[in-house]
Amino acid sequence: MSRSYRKRGHYRKRDQRLRENALGLLLIPGFLWFGKYRLHLTLTFPVLIEVTVFIVGLVSAAFLLGPGSVHKRLKPNQMDQMSGEDFERLLQQTLKKTGWKLRTTSKTGDFGGDLIGHSPWGVSYAIQAKRWKDKVGVSAVQQAYAAQAHYHTDRALVITNSWLTKPARQHAGVLGVEVWERPRLEREFAKAFSTRHATRHIDSEKQSHQEQST
């Protein structure tokens, strides 16, 4: 099992534990109300109501601000501190803003592809996302290439917040795997989060790829 799989499992289990703990808080108002009526504890109605409302609010926040809505709070300048899962969400948010259509792959057995994307210029991609502290090696290129074959996409693409090693970059050239290293990714962020340039960027990318294909 790869490190990315283990990380995803860790964050899913963490989120599940947080939600289970939040649900457990609902037992507190129940015990207090039981204590008042069955054990005759000296608790006033205002106190009981305030405690109940407060705990219900905490539980609601735990679900509303859970992993499903995390991407709404992500910022590009935070990518080096993100989990791999949050980095994927940031990529989805960024690419969608520049006209891509995306779907996620299975969290287990993704065959090297984290996202399947259809670009504004009509090319489908198997995308391998690497939020890495060190340089990205050959294995990421191989995973993206394998995902291209498995998902029957036109191209393979490795996107990273870091850089590729020299052998990985050479291997990508041989296999025809596209690579977005940190400088390219930062440019994509700038285009995506600048609404003034978003539409113009989509049109220019379409034209560029049409010229390359002719």
PyMOL commands that place a pseudoatom at each C-alpha (Angstrom):
pseudoatom trace, name=CA, resn=MET, resi=1, chain=A, elem=C, hetatm=0, pos=[0.000, 0.000, 0.000]
pseudoatom trace, name=CA, resn=SER, resi=2, chain=A, elem=C, hetatm=0, pos=[1.460, 3.399, -0.993]
pseudoatom trace, name=CA, resn=ARG, resi=3, chain=A, elem=C, hetatm=0, pos=[2.070, 6.272, 1.386]
pseudoatom trace, name=CA, resn=SER, resi=4, chain=A, elem=C, hetatm=0, pos=[-0.699, 8.306, -0.288]
pseudoatom trace, name=CA, resn=TYR, resi=5, chain=A, elem=C, hetatm=0, pos=[-3.211, 5.506, 0.394]
pseudoatom trace, name=CA, resn=ARG, resi=6, chain=A, elem=C, hetatm=0, pos=[-2.163, 5.341, 4.042]
pseudoatom trace, name=CA, resn=LYS, resi=7, chain=A, elem=C, hetatm=0, pos=[-2.486, 9.112, 4.391]
pseudoatom trace, name=CA, resn=ARG, resi=8, chain=A, elem=C, hetatm=0, pos=[-5.973, 9.097, 2.896]
pseudoatom trace, name=CA, resn=GLY, resi=9, chain=A, elem=C, hetatm=0, pos=[-7.033, 6.324, 5.266]
pseudoatom trace, name=CA, resn=HIS, resi=10, chain=A, elem=C, hetatm=0, pos=[-5.592, 8.243, 8.206]
pseudoatom trace, name=CA, resn=TYR, resi=11, chain=A, elem=C, hetatm=0, pos=[-7.536, 11.411, 7.420]
pseudoatom trace, name=CA, resn=ARG, resi=12, chain=A, elem=C, hetatm=0, pos=[-10.773, 9.547, 6.776]
pseudoatom trace, name=CA, resn=LYS, resi=13, chain=A, elem=C, hetatm=0, pos=[-10.450, 7.737, 10.127]
pseudoatom trace, name=CA, resn=ARG, resi=14, chain=A, elem=C, hetatm=0, pos=[-9.606, 11.016, 11.853]
pseudoatom trace, name=CA, resn=ASP, resi=15, chain=A, elem=C, hetatm=0, pos=[-12.691, 12.728, 10.425]
pseudoatom trace, name=CA, resn=GLN, resi=16, chain=A, elem=C, hetatm=0, pos=[-14.840, 9.763, 11.397]
pseudoatom trace, name=CA, resn=ARG, resi=17, chain=A, elem=C, hetatm=0, pos=[-13.530, 9.868, 14.986]
pseudoatom trace, name=CA, resn=LEU, resi=18, chain=A, elem=C, hetatm=0, pos=[-14.187, 13.598, 15.230]
pseudoatom trace, name=CA, resn=ARG, resi=19, chain=A, elem=C, hetatm=0, pos=[-17.765, 13.151, 14.096]
pseudoatom trace, name=CA, resn=GLU, resi=20, chain=A, elem=C, hetatm=0, pos=[-18.320, 10.209, 16.424]
pseudoatom trace, name=CA, resn=ASN, resi=21, chain=A, elem=C, hetatm=0, pos=[-17.000, 12.298, 19.319]
pseudoatom trace, name=CA, resn=ALA, resi=22, chain=A, elem=C, hetatm=0, pos=[-19.284, 15.144, 18.299]
pseudoatom trace, name=CA, resn=LEU, resi=23, chain=A, elem=C, hetatm=0, pos=[-22.276, 12.809, 18.338]
pseudoatom trace, name=CA, resn=GLY, resi=24, chain=A, elem=C, hetatm=0, pos=[-21.192, 11.601, 21.762]
pseudoatom trace, name=CA, resn=LEU, resi=25, chain=A, elem=C, hetatm=0, pos=[-21.606, 15.135, 23.063]
pseudoatom trace, name=CA, resn=LEU, resi=26, chain=A, elem=C, hetatm=0, pos=[-25.345, 14.793, 22.480]
pseudoatom trace, name=CA, resn=LEU, resi=27, chain=A, elem=C, hetatm=0, pos=[-25.438, 12.388, 25.424]
pseudoatom trace, name=CA, resn=ILE, resi=28, chain=A, elem=C, hetatm=0, pos=[-24.586, 15.203, 27.822]
pseudoatom trace, name=CA, resn=PRO, resi=29, chain=A, elem=C, hetatm=0, pos=[-27.908, 17.068, 27.525]
pseudoatom trace, name=CA, resn=GLY, resi=30, chain=A, elem=C, hetatm=0, pos=[-29.702, 13.714, 27.794]
pseudoatom trace, name=CA, resn=PHE, resi=31, chain=A, elem=C, hetatm=0, pos=[-27.950, 12.908, 31.060]
pseudoatom trace, name=CA, resn=LEU, resi=32, chain=A, elem=C, hetatm=0, pos=[-28.698, 16.367, 32.423]
pseudoatom trace, name=CA, resn=TRP, resi=33, chain=A, elem=C, hetatm=0, pos=[-32.388, 16.170, 31.587]
pseudoatom trace, name=CA, resn=PHE, resi=34, chain=A, elem=C, hetatm=0, pos=[-32.507, 12.632, 33.021]
pseudoatom trace, name=CA, resn=GLY, resi=35, chain=A, elem=C, hetatm=0, pos=[-30.775, 13.867, 36.165]
pseudoatom trace, name=CA, resn=LYS, resi=36, chain=A, elem=C, hetatm=0, pos=[-33.253, 16.669, 36.642]
pseudoatom trace, name=CA, resn=TYR, resi=37, chain=A, elem=C, hetatm=0, pos=[-36.368, 14.526, 36.342]
pseudoatom trace, name=CA, resn=ARG, resi=38, chain=A, elem=C, hetatm=0, pos=[-35.157, 11.166, 37.659]
pseudoatom trace, name=CA, resn=LEU, resi=39, chain=A, elem=C, hetatm=0, pos=[-32.395, 12.039, 40.090]
pseudoatom trace, name=CA, resn=HIS, resi=40, chain=A, elem=C, hetatm=0, pos=[-33.896, 15.385, 41.112]
pseudoatom trace, name=CA, resn=LEU, resi=41, chain=A, elem=C, hetatm=0, pos=[-30.746, 17.387, 40.443]
pseudoatom trace, name=CA, resn=THR, resi=42, chain=A, elem=C, hetatm=0, pos=[-31.058, 21.101, 41.103]
pseudoatom trace, name=CA, resn=LEU, resi=43, chain=A, elem=C, hetatm=0, pos=[-30.767, 22.287, 37.528]
pseudoatom trace, name=CA, resn=THR, resi=44, chain=A, elem=C, hetatm=0, pos=[-32.796, 25.207, 36.226]
pseudoatom trace, name=CA, resn=PHE, resi=45, chain=A, elem=C, hetatm=0, pos=[-34.531, 25.193, 32.873]
pseudoatom trace, name=CA, resn=PRO, resi=46, chain=A, elem=C, hetatm=0, pos=[-32.466, 28.113, 31.494]
pseudoatom trace, name=CA, resn=VAL, resi=47, chain=A, elem=C, hetatm=0, pos=[-29.231, 26.255, 32.268]
pseudoatom trace, name=CA, resn=LEU, resi=48, chain=A, elem=C, hetatm=0, pos=[-30.485, 23.052, 30.655]
pseudoatom trace, name=CA, resn=ILE, resi=49, chain=A, elem=C, hetatm=0, pos=[-31.647, 24.888, 27.544]
pseudoatom trace, name=CA, resn=GLU, resi=50, chain=A, elem=C, hetatm=0, pos=[-28.379, 26.828, 27.192]
pseudoatom trace, name=CA, resn=VAL, resi=51, chain=A, elem=C, hetatm=0, pos=[-26.278, 23.665, 27.535]
pseudoatom trace, name=CA, resn=THR, resi=52, chain=A, elem=C, hetatm=0, pos=[-28.475, 21.805, 25.046]
pseudoatom trace, name=CA, resn=VAL, resi=53, chain=A, elem=C, hetatm=0, pos=[-28.357, 24.591, 22.455]
pseudoatom trace, name=CA, resn=PHE, resi=54, chain=A, elem=C, hetatm=0, pos=[-24.588, 24.975, 22.850]
pseudoatom trace, name=CA, resn=ILE, resi=55, chain=A, elem=C, hetatm=0, pos=[-23.864, 21.269, 22.361]
pseudoatom trace, name=CA, resn=VAL, resi=56, chain=A, elem=C, hetatm=0, pos=[-26.270, 20.920, 19.437]
pseudoatom trace, name=CA, resn=GLY, resi=57, chain=A, elem=C, hetatm=0, pos=[-24.474, 23.886, 17.843]
pseudoatom trace, name=CA, resn=LEU, resi=58, chain=A, elem=C, hetatm=0, pos=[-21.084, 22.204, 18.275]
pseudoatom trace, name=CA, resn=VAL, resi=59, chain=A, elem=C, hetatm=0, pos=[-22.324, 18.982, 16.720]
pseudoatom trace, name=CA, resn=SER, resi=60, chain=A, elem=C, hetatm=0, pos=[-23.875, 20.854, 13.795]
pseudoatom trace, name=CA, resn=ALA, resi=61, chain=A, elem=C, hetatm=0, pos=[-20.612, 22.717, 13.194]
pseudoatom trace, name=CA, resn=ALA, resi=62, chain=A, elem=C, hetatm=0, pos=[-18.657, 19.454, 13.216]
pseudoatom trace, name=CA, resn=PHE, resi=63, chain=A, elem=C, hetatm=0, pos=[-20.786, 18.160, 10.343]
pseudoatom trace, name=CA, resn=LEU, resi=64, chain=A, elem=C, hetatm=0, pos=[-21.246, 21.370, 8.367]
pseudoatom trace, name=CA, resn=LEU, resi=65, chain=A, elem=C, hetatm=0, pos=[-17.532, 22.224, 8.511]
pseudoatom trace, name=CA, resn=GLY, resi=66, chain=A, elem=C, hetatm=0, pos=[-16.387, 18.664, 7.980]
pseudoatom trace, name=CA, resn=PRO, resi=67, chain=A, elem=C, hetatm=0, pos=[-14.168, 17.313, 5.184]
pseudoatom trace, name=CA, resn=GLY, resi=68, chain=A, elem=C, hetatm=0, pos=[-16.842, 17.799, 2.541]
pseudoatom trace, name=CA, resn=SER, resi=69, chain=A, elem=C, hetatm=0, pos=[-16.534, 21.588, 2.735]
pseudoatom trace, name=CA, resn=VAL, resi=70, chain=A, elem=C, hetatm=0, pos=[-12.849, 21.908, 3.557]
pseudoatom trace, name=CA, resn=HIS, resi=71, chain=A, elem=C, hetatm=0, pos=[-11.979, 22.942, -0.006]
pseudoatom trace, name=CA, resn=LYS, resi=72, chain=A, elem=C, hetatm=0, pos=[-13.966, 26.153, 0.414]
pseudoatom trace, name=CA, resn=ARG, resi=73, chain=A, elem=C, hetatm=0, pos=[-11.407, 27.350, 2.949]
pseudoatom trace, name=CA, resn=LEU, resi=74, chain=A, elem=C, hetatm=0, pos=[-8.253, 26.247, 1.139]
pseudoatom trace, name=CA, resn=LYS, resi=75, chain=A, elem=C, hetatm=0, pos=[-5.781, 28.843, -0.085]
pseudoatom trace, name=CA, resn=PRO, resi=76, chain=A, elem=C, hetatm=0, pos=[-2.973, 28.276, -2.604]
pseudoatom trace, name=CA, resn=ASN, resi=77, chain=A, elem=C, hetatm=0, pos=[-0.306, 29.709, -0.300]
pseudoatom trace, name=CA, resn=GLN, resi=78, chain=A, elem=C, hetatm=0, pos=[-1.139, 26.983, 2.236]
pseudoatom trace, name=CA, resn=MET, resi=79, chain=A, elem=C, hetatm=0, pos=[-0.422, 24.077, -0.096]
pseudoatom trace, name=CA, resn=ASP, resi=80, chain=A, elem=C, hetatm=0, pos=[2.932, 23.129, 1.461]
pseudoatom trace, name=CA, resn=GLN, resi=81, chain=A, elem=C, hetatm=0, pos=[1.216, 22.493, 4.807]
pseudoatom trace, name=CA, resn=MET, resi=82, chain=A, elem=C, hetatm=0, pos=[-1.792, 20.630, 3.376]
pseudoatom trace, name=CA, resn=SER, resi=83, chain=A, elem=C, hetatm=0, pos=[-2.524, 16.954, 3.542]
pseudoatom trace, name=CA, resn=GLY, resi=84, chain=A, elem=C, hetatm=0, pos=[-2.443, 15.109, 0.247]
pseudoatom trace, name=CA, resn=GLU, resi=85, chain=A, elem=C, hetatm=0, pos=[-6.237, 14.929, 0.282]
pseudoatom trace, name=CA, resn=ASP, resi=86, chain=A, elem=C, hetatm=0, pos=[-6.633, 18.689, 0.762]
pseudoatom trace, name=CA, resn=PHE, resi=87, chain=A, elem=C, hetatm=0, pos=[-4.086, 19.299, -1.996]
pseudoatom trace, name=CA, resn=GLU, resi=88, chain=A, elem=C, hetatm=0, pos=[-6.256, 17.258, -4.357]
pseudoatom trace, name=CA, resn=ARG, resi=89, chain=A, elem=C, hetatm=0, pos=[-9.285, 19.355, -3.385]
pseudoatom trace, name=CA, resn=LEU, resi=90, chain=A, elem=C, hetatm=0, pos=[-7.352, 22.540, -4.058]
pseudoatom trace, name=CA, resn=LEU, resi=91, chain=A, elem=C, hetatm=0, pos=[-6.409, 21.235, -7.492]
pseudoatom trace, name=CA, resn=GLN, resi=92, chain=A, elem=C, hetatm=0, pos=[-10.044, 20.445, -8.222]
pseudoatom trace, name=CA, resn=GLN, resi=93, chain=A, elem=C, hetatm=0, pos=[-11.082, 23.942, -7.171]
pseudoatom trace, name=CA, resn=THR, resi=94, chain=A, elem=C, hetatm=0, pos=[-8.321, 25.512, -9.267]
pseudoatom trace, name=CA, resn=LEU, resi=95, chain=A, elem=C, hetatm=0, pos=[-8.867, 23.486, -12.416]
pseudoatom trace, name=CA, resn=LYS, resi=96, chain=A, elem=C, hetatm=0, pos=[-12.644, 23.884, -12.354]
pseudoatom trace, name=CA, resn=LYS, resi=97, chain=A, elem=C, hetatm=0, pos=[-12.199, 27.649, -12.231]
pseudoatom trace, name=CA, resn=THR, resi=98, chain=A, elem=C, hetatm=0, pos=[-10.224, 27.464, -15.478]
pseudoatom trace, name=CA, resn=GLY, resi=99, chain=A, elem=C, hetatm=0, pos=[-12.781, 25.344, -17.302]
pseudoatom trace, name=CA, resn=TRP, resi=100, chain=A, elem=C, hetatm=0, pos=[-11.808, 21.747, -16.488]
pseudoatom trace, name=CA, resn=LYS, resi=101, chain=A, elem=C, hetatm=0, pos=[-14.346, 19.010, -15.802]
pseudoatom trace, name=CA, resn=LEU, resi=102, chain=A, elem=C, hetatm=0, pos=[-13.128, 16.623, -13.124]
pseudoatom trace, name=CA, resn=ARG, resi=103, chain=A, elem=C, hetatm=0, pos=[-14.000, 13.478, -11.282]
pseudoatom trace, name=CA, resn=THR, resi=104, chain=A, elem=C, hetatm=0, pos=[-12.167, 11.734, -8.483]
pseudoatom trace, name=CA, resn=THR, resi=105, chain=A, elem=C, hetatm=0, pos=[-11.008, 8.148, -8.613]
pseudoatom trace, name=CA, resn=SER, resi=106, chain=A, elem=C, hetatm=0, pos=[-11.537, 5.506, -5.963]
pseudoatom trace, name=CA, resn=LYS, resi=107, chain=A, elem=C, hetatm=0, pos=[-9.675, 6.250, -2.744]
pseudoatom trace, name=CA, resn=THR, resi=108, chain=A, elem=C, hetatm=0, pos=[-8.288, 2.715, -2.816]
pseudoatom trace, name=CA, resn=GLY, resi=109, chain=A, elem=C, hetatm=0, pos=[-6.986, 1.072, -5.954]
pseudoatom trace, name=CA, resn=ASP, resi=110, chain=A, elem=C, hetatm=0, pos=[-6.833, 4.268, -8.002]
pseudoatom trace, name=CA, resn=PHE, resi=111, chain=A, elem=C, hetatm=0, pos=[-4.219, 2.722, -10.337]
pseudoatom trace, name=CA, resn=GLY, resi=112, chain=A, elem=C, hetatm=0, pos=[-2.029, 5.805, -10.023]
pseudoatom trace, name=CA, resn=GLY, resi=113, chain=A, elem=C, hetatm=0, pos=[-4.658, 8.393, -10.907]
pseudoatom trace, name=CA, resn=ASP, resi=114, chain=A, elem=C, hetatm=0, pos=[-6.018, 10.778, -8.295]
pseudoatom trace, name=CA, resn=LEU, resi=115, chain=A, elem=C, hetatm=0, pos=[-8.221, 12.764, -10.671]
pseudoatom trace, name=CA, resn=ILE, resi=116, chain=A, elem=C, hetatm=0, pos=[-9.616, 12.280, -14.160]
pseudoatom trace, name=CA, resn=GLY, resi=117, chain=A, elem=C, hetatm=0, pos=[-9.837, 15.598, -15.937]
pseudoatom trace, name=CA, resn=HIS, resi=118, chain=A, elem=C, hetatm=0, pos=[-11.269, 16.862, -19.207]
pseudoatom trace, name=CA, resn=SER, resi=119, chain=A, elem=C, hetatm=0, pos=[-9.514, 20.045, -20.233]
pseudoatom trace, name=CA, resn=PRO, resi=120, chain=A, elem=C, hetatm=0, pos=[-11.125, 23.065, -21.921]
pseudoatom trace, name=CA, resn=TRP, resi=121, chain=A, elem=C, hetatm=0, pos=[-9.221, 22.140, -25.111]
pseudoatom trace, name=CA, resn=GLY, resi=122, chain=A, elem=C, hetatm=0, pos=[-10.902, 18.712, -25.267]
pseudoatom trace, name=CA, resn=VAL, resi=123, chain=A, elem=C, hetatm=0, pos=[-8.107, 16.454, -23.995]
pseudoatom trace, name=CA, resn=SER, resi=124, chain=A, elem=C, hetatm=0, pos=[-8.711, 13.954, -21.203]
pseudoatom trace, name=CA, resn=TYR, resi=125, chain=A, elem=C, hetatm=0, pos=[-6.047, 13.461, -18.527]
pseudoatom trace, name=CA, resn=ALA, resi=126, chain=A, elem=C, hetatm=0, pos=[-5.234, 10.965, -15.802]
pseudoatom trace, name=CA, resn=ILE, resi=127, chain=A, elem=C, hetatm=0, pos=[-3.829, 13.225, -13.096]
pseudoatom trace, name=CA, resn=GLN, resi=128, chain=A, elem=C, hetatm=0, pos=[-1.384, 12.181, -10.414]
pseudoatom trace, name=CA, resn=ALA, resi=129, chain=A, elem=C, hetatm=0, pos=[-1.280, 14.810, -7.616]
pseudoatom trace, name=CA, resn=LYS, resi=130, chain=A, elem=C, hetatm=0, pos=[1.835, 14.987, -5.446]
pseudoatom trace, name=CA, resn=ARG, resi=131, chain=A, elem=C, hetatm=0, pos=[1.965, 17.303, -2.450]
pseudoatom trace, name=CA, resn=TRP, resi=132, chain=A, elem=C, hetatm=0, pos=[5.589, 16.650, -1.618]
pseudoatom trace, name=CA, resn=LYS, resi=133, chain=A, elem=C, hetatm=0, pos=[8.322, 18.204, 0.530]
pseudoatom trace, name=CA, resn=ASP, resi=134, chain=A, elem=C, hetatm=0, pos=[11.114, 16.643, -1.497]
pseudoatom trace, name=CA, resn=LYS, resi=135, chain=A, elem=C, hetatm=0, pos=[11.543, 16.287, -5.229]
pseudoatom trace, name=CA, resn=VAL, resi=136, chain=A, elem=C, hetatm=0, pos=[9.161, 13.893, -6.940]
pseudoatom trace, name=CA, resn=GLY, resi=137, chain=A, elem=C, hetatm=0, pos=[10.709, 10.745, -8.354]
pseudoatom trace, name=CA, resn=VAL, resi=138, chain=A, elem=C, hetatm=0, pos=[10.203, 8.425, -11.285]
pseudoatom trace, name=CA, resn=SER, resi=139, chain=A, elem=C, hetatm=0, pos=[7.446, 6.437, -9.564]
pseudoatom trace, name=CA, resn=ALA, resi=140, chain=A, elem=C, hetatm=0, pos=[4.977, 9.340, -9.832]
pseudoatom trace, name=CA, resn=VAL, resi=141, chain=A, elem=C, hetatm=0, pos=[5.519, 9.477, -13.597]
pseudoatom trace, name=CA, resn=GLN, resi=142, chain=A, elem=C, hetatm=0, pos=[5.047, 5.727, -13.882]
pseudoatom trace, name=CA, resn=GLN, resi=143, chain=A, elem=C, hetatm=0, pos=[1.842, 5.894, -11.825]
pseudoatom trace, name=CA, resn=ALA, resi=144, chain=A, elem=C, hetatm=0, pos=[0.396, 8.625, -14.029]
pseudoatom trace, name=CA, resn=TYR, resi=145, chain=A, elem=C, hetatm=0, pos=[1.317, 6.677, -17.160]
pseudoatom trace, name=CA, resn=ALA, resi=146, chain=A, elem=C, hetatm=0, pos=[-0.310, 3.518, -15.763]
pseudoatom trace, name=CA, resn=ALA, resi=147, chain=A, elem=C, hetatm=0, pos=[-3.444, 5.510, -14.878]
pseudoatom trace, name=CA, resn=GLN, resi=148, chain=A, elem=C, hetatm=0, pos=[-3.642, 6.811, -18.436]
pseudoatom trace, name=CA, resn=ALA, resi=149, chain=A, elem=C, hetatm=0, pos=[-3.787, 3.252, -19.726]
pseudoatom trace, name=CA, resn=HIS, resi=150, chain=A, elem=C, hetatm=0, pos=[-6.246, 2.087, -17.064]
pseudoatom trace, name=CA, resn=TYR, resi=151, chain=A, elem=C, hetatm=0, pos=[-8.704, 4.969, -17.424]
pseudoatom trace, name=CA, resn=HIS, resi=152, chain=A, elem=C, hetatm=0, pos=[-8.259, 5.226, -21.222]
pseudoatom trace, name=CA, resn=THR, resi=153, chain=A, elem=C, hetatm=0, pos=[-7.457, 8.944, -21.174]
pseudoatom trace, name=CA, resn=ASP, resi=154, chain=A, elem=C, hetatm=0, pos=[-5.657, 10.852, -23.910]
pseudoatom trace, name=CA, resn=ARG, resi=155, chain=A, elem=C, hetatm=0, pos=[-2.783, 12.005, -21.736]
pseudoatom trace, name=CA, resn=ALA, resi=156, chain=A, elem=C, hetatm=0, pos=[-1.193, 11.619, -18.315]
pseudoatom trace, name=CA, resn=LEU, resi=157, chain=A, elem=C, hetatm=0, pos=[-0.322, 14.555, -16.078]
pseudoatom trace, name=CA, resn=VAL, resi=158, chain=A, elem=C, hetatm=0, pos=[1.721, 14.876, -12.877]
pseudoatom trace, name=CA, resn=ILE, resi=159, chain=A, elem=C, hetatm=0, pos=[0.967, 17.972, -10.783]
pseudoatom trace, name=CA, resn=THR, resi=160, chain=A, elem=C, hetatm=0, pos=[3.150, 18.799, -7.795]
pseudoatom trace, name=CA, resn=ASN, resi=161, chain=A, elem=C, hetatm=0, pos=[3.862, 21.654, -5.415]
pseudoatom trace, name=CA, resn=SER, resi=162, chain=A, elem=C, hetatm=0, pos=[7.518, 20.656, -5.689]
pseudoatom trace, name=CA, resn=TRP, resi=163, chain=A, elem=C, hetatm=0, pos=[9.823, 19.724, -8.583]
pseudoatom trace, name=CA, resn=LEU, resi=164, chain=A, elem=C, hetatm=0, pos=[10.698, 16.484, -10.334]
pseudoatom trace, name=CA, resn=THR, resi=165, chain=A, elem=C, hetatm=0, pos=[14.084, 14.882, -10.130]
pseudoatom trace, name=CA, resn=LYS, resi=166, chain=A, elem=C, hetatm=0, pos=[16.109, 14.950, -13.327]
pseudoatom trace, name=CA, resn=PRO, resi=167, chain=A, elem=C, hetatm=0, pos=[15.525, 11.226, -14.019]
pseudoatom trace, name=CA, resn=ALA, resi=168, chain=A, elem=C, hetatm=0, pos=[11.777, 11.691, -13.439]
pseudoatom trace, name=CA, resn=ARG, resi=169, chain=A, elem=C, hetatm=0, pos=[11.647, 14.616, -15.850]
pseudoatom trace, name=CA, resn=GLN, resi=170, chain=A, elem=C, hetatm=0, pos=[13.544, 12.622, -18.470]
pseudoatom trace, name=CA, resn=HIS, resi=171, chain=A, elem=C, hetatm=0, pos=[11.254, 9.636, -17.945]
pseudoatom trace, name=CA, resn=ALA, resi=172, chain=A, elem=C, hetatm=0, pos=[8.212, 11.869, -18.376]
pseudoatom trace, name=CA, resn=GLY, resi=173, chain=A, elem=C, hetatm=0, pos=[9.601, 13.093, -21.684]
pseudoatom trace, name=CA, resn=VAL, resi=174, chain=A, elem=C, hetatm=0, pos=[10.113, 9.543, -22.935]
pseudoatom trace, name=CA, resn=LEU, resi=175, chain=A, elem=C, hetatm=0, pos=[6.599, 8.422, -21.917]
pseudoatom trace, name=CA, resn=GLY, resi=176, chain=A, elem=C, hetatm=0, pos=[4.890, 11.625, -23.017]
pseudoatom trace, name=CA, resn=VAL, resi=177, chain=A, elem=C, hetatm=0, pos=[3.643, 12.422, -19.513]
pseudoatom trace, name=CA, resn=GLU, resi=178, chain=A, elem=C, hetatm=0, pos=[2.935, 16.112, -18.963]
pseudoatom trace, name=CA, resn=VAL, resi=179, chain=A, elem=C, hetatm=0, pos=[4.312, 17.724, -15.824]
pseudoatom trace, name=CA, resn=TRP, resi=180, chain=A, elem=C, hetatm=0, pos=[3.204, 20.752, -13.851]
pseudoatom trace, name=CA, resn=GLU, resi=181, chain=A, elem=C, hetatm=0, pos=[5.905, 21.618, -11.353]
pseudoatom trace, name=CA, resn=ARG, resi=182, chain=A, elem=C, hetatm=0, pos=[5.671, 24.396, -8.789]
pseudoatom trace, name=CA, resn=PRO, resi=183, chain=A, elem=C, hetatm=0, pos=[6.167, 27.399, -11.118]
pseudoatom trace, name=CA, resn=ARG, resi=184, chain=A, elem=C, hetatm=0, pos=[3.481, 26.154, -13.521]
pseudoatom trace, name=CA, resn=LEU, resi=185, chain=A, elem=C, hetatm=0, pos=[1.141, 25.354, -10.629]
pseudoatom trace, name=CA, resn=GLU, resi=186, chain=A, elem=C, hetatm=0, pos=[1.583, 28.830, -9.163]
pseudoatom trace, name=CA, resn=ARG, resi=187, chain=A, elem=C, hetatm=0, pos=[0.709, 30.329, -12.553]
pseudoatom trace, name=CA, resn=GLU, resi=188, chain=A, elem=C, hetatm=0, pos=[-2.434, 28.194, -12.670]
pseudoatom trace, name=CA, resn=PHE, resi=189, chain=A, elem=C, hetatm=0, pos=[-3.391, 29.423, -9.202]
pseudoatom trace, name=CA, resn=ALA, resi=190, chain=A, elem=C, hetatm=0, pos=[-2.920, 33.019, -10.297]
pseudoatom trace, name=CA, resn=LYS, resi=191, chain=A, elem=C, hetatm=0, pos=[-5.093, 32.489, -13.367]
pseudoatom trace, name=CA, resn=ALA, resi=192, chain=A, elem=C, hetatm=0, pos=[-7.794, 30.572, -11.506]
pseudoatom trace, name=CA, resn=PHE, resi=193, chain=A, elem=C, hetatm=0, pos=[-8.168, 32.967, -8.610]
pseudoatom trace, name=CA, resn=SER, resi=194, chain=A, elem=C, hetatm=0, pos=[-8.100, 36.069, -10.776]
pseudoatom trace, name=CA, resn=THR, resi=195, chain=A, elem=C, hetatm=0, pos=[-11.617, 36.251, -12.205]
pseudoatom trace, name=CA, resn=ARG, resi=196, chain=A, elem=C, hetatm=0, pos=[-10.547, 38.986, -14.608]
pseudoatom trace, name=CA, resn=HIS, resi=197, chain=A, elem=C, hetatm=0, pos=[-8.163, 36.610, -16.369]
pseudoatom trace, name=CA, resn=ALA, resi=198, chain=A, elem=C, hetatm=0, pos=[-10.009, 33.278, -16.023]
pseudoatom trace, name=CA, resn=THR, resi=199, chain=A, elem=C, hetatm=0, pos=[-12.047, 33.406, -19.247]
pseudoatom trace, name=CA, resn=ARG, resi=200, chain=A, elem=C, hetatm=0, pos=[-9.164, 34.809, -21.279]
pseudoatom trace, name=CA, resn=HIS, resi=201, chain=A, elem=C, hetatm=0, pos=[-6.924, 32.016, -19.995]
pseudoatom trace, name=CA, resn=ILE, resi=202, chain=A, elem=C, hetatm=0, pos=[-9.360, 29.303, -21.105]
pseudoatom trace, name=CA, resn=ASP, resi=203, chain=A, elem=C, hetatm=0, pos=[-9.575, 30.764, -24.612]
pseudoatom trace, name=CA, resn=SER, resi=204, chain=A, elem=C, hetatm=0, pos=[-5.790, 31.117, -24.938]
pseudoatom trace, name=CA, resn=GLU, resi=205, chain=A, elem=C, hetatm=0, pos=[-5.215, 27.530, -23.791]
pseudoatom trace, name=CA, resn=LYS, resi=206, chain=A, elem=C, hetatm=0, pos=[-7.725, 26.246, -26.343]
pseudoatom trace, name=CA, resn=GLN, resi=207, chain=A, elem=C, hetatm=0, pos=[-5.976, 28.153, -29.119]
pseudoatom trace, name=CA, resn=SER, resi=208, chain=A, elem=C, hetatm=0, pos=[-2.538, 26.979, -28.012]
pseudoatom trace, name=CA, resn=HIS, resi=209, chain=A, elem=C, hetatm=0, pos=[-3.477, 23.302, -28.012]
pseudoatom trace, name=CA, resn=GLN, resi=210, chain=A, elem=C, hetatm=0, pos=[-5.293, 23.615, -31.335]
pseudoatom trace, name=CA, resn=GLU, resi=211, chain=A, elem=C, hetatm=0, pos=[-2.141, 25.039, -32.895]
pseudoatom trace, name=CA, resn=GLN, resi=212, chain=A, elem=C, hetatm=0, pos=[-0.032, 22.200, -31.414]
pseudoatom trace, name=CA, resn=SER, resi=213, chain=A, elem=C, hetatm=0, pos=[-2.369, 19.557, -32.828]
pseudoatom trace, name=CA, resn=THR, resi=214, chain=A, elem=C, hetatm=0, pos=[-2.266, 20.979, -36.375]
for i in range(1, 214): cmd.bond("trace and resi %d" % i, "trace and resi %d" % (i + 1))
show_as sticks, trace
zoom trace
